[in-house]
Amino acid sequence: MKNILLIGAGRSATSLIKYLLDKSEPENLHLTIGDLSLESAQKFTKGHPCATGIQLDVFNQKEREEAVQKSDLVISMLPARFHIEVAKDCIKYEKHLVTASYISKEMRALDAEAKAKNLVFMNEIGLDPGIDHMSAMQVIDKIRDNGGEVILFESFTGGLIAPESDTNLWNYKFTWNPRNVVLAGQGGAAEFIQEGKYKYIPYHRLFRRTEIIQIDGYGKFEVYANRNSLKYQSVYGFKDILTLYRGTIRRVGFSKAWNMFVQLGMTDDGYVIPDSENMSYREFVNLYLPYSPSDSVELKLRHNLKIDQDDLMWEKLLELDVFNPNKKIGIKNATPAKALQKILMDKWTLQPEDKDMIVMYHKFGYKINGKKKQIDSSMVLIGEDQTYTAMAKTVGLPVAIAALKILNKEIVKPGVRFPIAKEVYEPILKELKTHGIVFKEKQVPYLGYNPDNVAG
């Protein structure tokens, strides 16, 4: 019997759980789901002979260690900052580990111990990071195997709302952790390379430095830079690459509107607002506007942001009901970011019948036989409903597939790993195709960097 412990039964775990339960009998697998909420842990396990739901507080060392000891492999779907204690337990009790999160410095520091104990610690095996790495490396390796040299790589991913469920002026609803959306781009300047030159975009300018991409069949989207593209230069083996740029996809117009919150200061998570639980939405907005004995909050905001009453930006604010004097933030000791998140969740939460959409786009520029060529690769996936979302599918399925392949000794190289080796990405991408996660590639004329950019 193979025993998998899944820690964290949140919204991204639904497809992961379904996959493992579907495989439980043929794979002789037992799945234990541990979550702080026993109800969440048992939601998908009731009546299933190969699954158990348990209450598990990851900060309770005794509970955590007992659960880890009983497993052969641990899947951590916790927030990234909580993985490390689970990882240390896996080292102590010699268990494999799979996460969908970026590799932290603390996780990387466990590499030697994992190798010494012949343990696979597979990270960055979700959507982004995850499917982006695997689908990119598959094309990059093909180019290199044919004697080509990659000189440009751009990669963008977005969790969006499907066209049939797009019912607001922002063309957006939360398809994953709302807090991560509100805090996106913070913590340092975006760093990347374009045409051999290092470029930096500070947070306060991030959402006004966007580019436009086109996805066949789905129209135009905008992209803004992720925080650090440069760390993947060595991971992908891009020794002399001219352009390396990773970013996030949104519908056109979202970033300009989101920038209003950034400029006002509403995305700040660094301080607490007094009496926030009793503060109205209108009072929250007024915190960031100059005092006036006569001007209304609406008028002050329009003057402050320099937007007219007939501007679409104004309509987007009105749609969020941010000037409502009766709705309360209702969160004690809220930061501005938490208060903003509460307001947005009123309007951007997926409804039961809503479908989300994942969009991923890669651009590969390369030289071969003295000529410059380009491959564009894209993937679009539509979710089923509020529970089995495209986000849950693209995050959870690669995690589940990797976990089984580690237990079946198809993925064996030990250590703290990215999914960039052929032994990892080829079989996983092949299986993902059977679940509708398919990339369409096309050869196009080499364009280099986006011509909308200023040269140099």
N, C-alpha and C positions, 0 to 999 in steps of 0.2 A: 504493500500500500504506500503510495506517495502522499505525503502530507504537506499541504500548502497553507501557510498562515497569511491571510490578507488583513492588514491593519489599515482601517479607514474605509468606511462604506458610504462615501459621499457621492455627489452627482456624477463624477467621472468614473465610478466603479461599476455602473450597471451592466455595461456590455462585457466588461472583464469577468464579472461574476457569472453572467449567462454563458459565456464561452467555456469557462472552467467546469460549470455544472453540466453542460452538454457533453463535455469530454470525460466526466468523472468515471462513468462505468467502463468505457473502452480503455481508458488510461489507468484504471485502478487507482483513482485519485480521491482523496478526501480534502475538502476545503473547509477551513475554519475562518470565519469572518469575525474580527474583533473591532469593536467600535465603542466610543464613549457612551453612545446611546444603544442600549440593548435592543430597542425596537428597530433601529436602523440595521443592526447586525443581523437580526432574525427575519427581516423583511423578505429576503429572497431565499431563505433556507428552510422555512417552515414546511415540514412534510417531506423534505428531500433526504433520501437515505445517505447521501454522500456529503452532507454539509451540516455545519454546526455554527450557530451564531452565539457569540459570547460578549459580555461587557468587558471592555478593556480600556483602562486609563493608561495611556502611554507614559505618563509621568509617575506611575506606580511601578517602581522597579521590580518588585516581587511578582506582580501580575504579568508584567511584560516579559520577564525572564522565563517564567513558567510556560507561557504561551510559545515563546521562541524555541525552547528546549524540545517541545513536542512536535516540532515541524521539521521538514527536510529543506524547505525553502520559504523565505519570507518575502512577501510583496508589501512594500510600504507605499500607501497612497495618501500619507499624511502630508501636510505642508512641508516644504523642503527643509525648513529649519529644525524639524523634529526627527529627521531621518537618522541623525548621527548616533543617538543613544541606541536605536534599534540596530544600527550597523555594528556598534561595539558588542552588543549581545550576540550578533551573528558570528563575529570573530571568536568570541569567548566559547560559544557552543558549536562552532564549526557548521554553520548553516549558510547556504547561498542566499543572495539578496538581489531583488529587482526593484528599481524605482523609475519613475517617469521624470525625475527632476534633474536640473543641472548639477554637475559634480561640484560640490563645495570643496574648499581647501581642507576642511576637516575630513571629508570623505576620501579625498585624494591621499591624505596622510595614512590611510589604512591599506594602501595598495600592497606594500611589502608583506604585511601580515596576512592579507587575503591570499597572496601568491604562496606564502609559506605553508598555508593550510589547504591549498588547492581549492580555494573558494572562488566562485564567479560572483562578482558584485557588478551587475549590469545596471547602468544608469542611463539617463537621457534616452529612454526607449518608449516614449509616449508619442505625442504628435509633433510638437515643436518645443523642446528638442525630442527627436526620435525619428518619425517618418521623414522629416526633412533631411536628417543626416543620411538615412539609408537610401532614400530615393536619389539624393545628390551624389553619394559615393558610387552608386551603381552606374550613373552616367559618366562621372569623372574617371572611374576605372576603365570604362569602355574606351573613352578618349585616349587615355594613357596606353592601354593595351594595343591600340592601333597606331601608336607612335606620335600622338598629338600632345600638345602642351596647353594646359588651361591658363588663360591670361585674364579672364573675367568670370566672376561668379557672383550672382545676385540671387537672394532667396527670401521669399516673403510668405507669411502665413497669416490667416485671419479666421477667427471664429465669429460668424455673422448670422444674420437671420435670413432664412430662405425667402425668395421673392414672394411666394404665396402667403407668407406670414408677416410680411413687412408692412406694418400698419402705423408707423409713426414717422414724423418728419426727420428724425435722426437716422433712419434706416438701420437701427441697431436695437438689439435686446441682449441681456446677459445670457451667455451660453456656458459660462464657466464662472470661477470665483469672482464676484463683483469687486471685491477689495483689490484684487490684482489689476483689474481694469482701471479703477480710480487712481491707483499708484503707478500706473505704467509710465516708464521713461524716467523715473526719479532715481537718485543715487549716483549721479555723475553724468557727464556729457556722453552722447552717442559718439562712438569712434569707428571709423571705417577708412577704406582706401578707395580713391577714384583716380583712374589714369595715373597711378604711381604717386599720387599726393595724399598725405594724411589729412583727413577732414574730421572736424569735431562740431557737434551741435549741442549747445547747452540746453537744459530742460526748458527754459523759458522761451526758447525758439523752436523747440522740437516739432510742434504741431503746425508750424507755418513753413516748414521745410519739407514739403511732401512732393512725391512724384506720382505720375499716372501710369498705370499698367492696363492692359486689355486682356481679358480672358474670353476665348472663343465661346460664344453662346450665352455669356453672362454679362458682357458689357465692360464698362470702365470701373476701375477701383483706384483708390489712392493708397500710397504706402508711406510710412514714416520709419525712420531708422531705429533699430534696436540699440540697446545701450552699448554693447561691445561686440563688434563683428571681428575684431582683430584676434581674439583668443582662438578662433578657429583656423587661423592661418597655418599653424603648426599641426593641428589635428587633421586637417585635410591634406597636408603636405604641399601647401601653396608657397613654395620658397620665394619665387619672384613674381607673384601675381600682381597685376596692375590695378584691378578693381575687385574689392571684396566688401560686399554690402549686404547685411541681413536686416529685415524689417518686418513690420506688422501691416496687415491689410485691413482697410476699412472702405466703406462706400464713399464715393466722392462727396465732399462737403462736411463729413464728420469731424475731421481734424480742426478745421477752421472754427466750427462751433464749440468743440471741446476746449479750444484755446481760451475761450471766454472764462471758463472756470480756472484755468491755469493762471491767467493774468489777474484775476480777482484774488487768488490765493486760496481758493476753496479745496484744492487737492492736497494741501499741506497736512501732514500726519505727525507733525513735530510738537504740537502743544494741545492742551485741553481747553475747551470752551466752558466757562462757568455757567452753571444752571442750564446746561444744554438740553436736559430732559424736558424742561418746560418751555423751551424756545420754539416759536413758530417758524415755519419755512421763511416767511417774510422777514422776521427778525434776524434770521440767519443770514439772508442775503444782505440786509442792511448793515451787518457787522463790517462789511468790506467796502462801504461807500462813505463819502464825506458827509459830515453833518450839515443839515440845512433846516432852518426853521420853517420853510415853506414848500420846498420841492418834495414830491412823492418819491418813494423808493424806486418806482418804475422810471421816473424821469431822471433820477440821479444815476441809475444804472446805464440808461441809454447814453447820457452825457459822458459817463466814465469810460464806456467801451466804444463810444463813437459809432453807435448803430442807430439807424432811423426806425421809425415806427412801422414802416412798410418793408423793412429788411427781413429776409428769411431767418436770420439769426434771432431776431426778436420773436418771431413765431415759434421757433424751437424752444425758447425759454418759456413762453406762455404755455406751450404744450406740457411742459414738466410741472406746471402749477407751482413754480417757485415763489410766487408772491402771495400764496394763500396764508391769511392771518390765523386760520383755525387749525390747520394741520400742525402737529407737533413733531419735533425731532425724536423725542421720546427715548433718547439714549443718554444715560448718565455719564458725565466726563467724556463726552464725544470730542474727538479731534475734528477739524474741518473736513477731512477726508471721510470720516465715518458719517458725519452729518450729510454730506453730499451723497454718499452711497445710499443712505436711507431714502433720500428724496428720489434718486434715480430708480431704486428698486420698486417704488410705487408704480412706475410707468414701464420699466424695461424688463420685468420678470416674465419669463416664458409662460404662456397660458397652456393648459393641458393639450390643446390641439395644435399648438405652434410647432413648426419645424425649424431647426437651425441649419446652418450651412457652413462647411469648412472649405476654404479656398487656399490652395498652396500653389506657388509659382516659382520656378527656377529659371534663371538665364545663365547659359554657359557659353562663354566666348573662348575660342581656342585656335591655336596655330597648328597646321599640319601640312607638310610638303610645301612650306613657304606661303601658304594661303591662310587667311583668317576666316573662320566659320563660326556659326552660332546655332545652338540648340535651345529652344524654348520648351519647357516641360511644365504641365499644369495638372492639378487634381482638384475636382469639386465633388463634394459628398453632401447629400441632403439627409437630415435626420428623419426618424420615424415619428417622434412625438416628444413631449416634454421629458419623458423618462429615458427612452432610448435615443439619445441625441447623437448627431454626427460627432460632436465633441467627445462624448463618452466612448463612442466606437473607435475613433482615431487615437484617443489616449489609451484606452483600456485594452484593445485587442493586441497591439504589439507587446504590451507588458505580459499579457496572458500567454501569448505564443512563445515569447522568449523564456518565460518561466518553465513551460513544459519541455522546451528543447534543452534547457539546462538540466532538468531532472532526468531526461532521456539520454543525456550525455551526447547530444548533437552539438551543443555549444559547450566547449570544455576549457578553453584557455582561461586560466585564473587571473585574478586581479581586479582592480577598479577600472571598469571598461566603458567605452562609448560603443554604439552599434555600427561601427564603420568598417569592420572586416567582412569579407565576402561570406565567410562561414556563418555570419550572423544575418546580414541584410538580404542575401539571396533567398533563403528559404522563407524568411518572414514576409518579404515583399510578395513572394509567390503566393503565400497563403492569404495575405491581405487582399489580393485580387479577387479571390473567391468570395470576399465579403463586400465587393463593390468599390474598394479603395484602389483605383486604377489611375496611373499617370499617362497623359497623352503627350507624346514628344513630336516636335516638328523641327525640321531644319529650316532656318530663315537666314536672310542676308545678315552679315555681321554689322551690328550697329554701334558697338562700343558702349560707352556710358550714355545715359539718357540725354538726348539732345536738348531737353528743357533746362539742363544744368548750365551754369556759367562755366565756360572753359577755364581750366587752370586752377 
